Amino acid sequence: MRSRTSLAIIVISVSLYAGCSRKAVESSSPAGALSSNSSAPASKMFEPRSLPSSGFRYMDDFILPEVKQRLDVEPVGESDVYSAPSYEVPNNEPTEQEQFNEDNPSSQLELEKAKFLWASKKYGDALAADQTATGTIIFYADEAYYDIGRLEYFVGEGRDRLAANSGIEPNRINVIYGGYRGLAQVEMWTVPAGQQPPTPKPESRDAQPEKEL
């Protein structure tokens, strides 16, 4: 009888020890740390912008050479694959764009400034206010129409400009290509410390409406 009682006490003690050990492991594991960090602010999209400024044709500089050649040869409307993307200026586009006209700019300096109106200083200031956060700029475009490498360099130039205007290091902001979208766009994200960068959300090319012949 005494041996059975002793065995029962040993079993209960082992069970209690195992339960305590498991809780200690969970609290010290990455998953446990993640759950305790669940209240941390998530990545936030600050300002989505369309790349082409209203009234400007600077995006023509990024059209693929083979596309330009085909557009020069084929009459308008005969090419389904290489038809130019249509642009709509979102409501949040800077109103400063309206005062510029590419055909009659008051100066080349103003024209250069207008090309980078999408590079929001407010976004840079938001990162300057939180030195622990990083930034991610995701740009989207039709890779069958635009030279993505040259477009990425252009977006990088805009990143450098807004970083300089806000007094932060450009390397705090990553620039990545997010995939196809019918409208060339940039998304500007702030990423709090310890959070994962945003996942790109390209559009499905098959989901685009069929073009009229």
ABEGO torsion letter per residue (X at the ends): XAAAAAAAAAAAAAAAAAAAAAAAAAAABAAAAAAAAAABBBBBBABBBBABBBGBAAAAAABBAAAAAAAAABBBGABAAABBBBBBBBAABBAAAAABBAABBABAAAAAAAAAAABBAAAAAAAAABAABBBBBBBBBBAAABBAAAAAAAAAAAAAAAAAAAGBBAAABBBBBAEBBABBBBBBBBBBBGBBBBBBBBBBAAABBBBBX
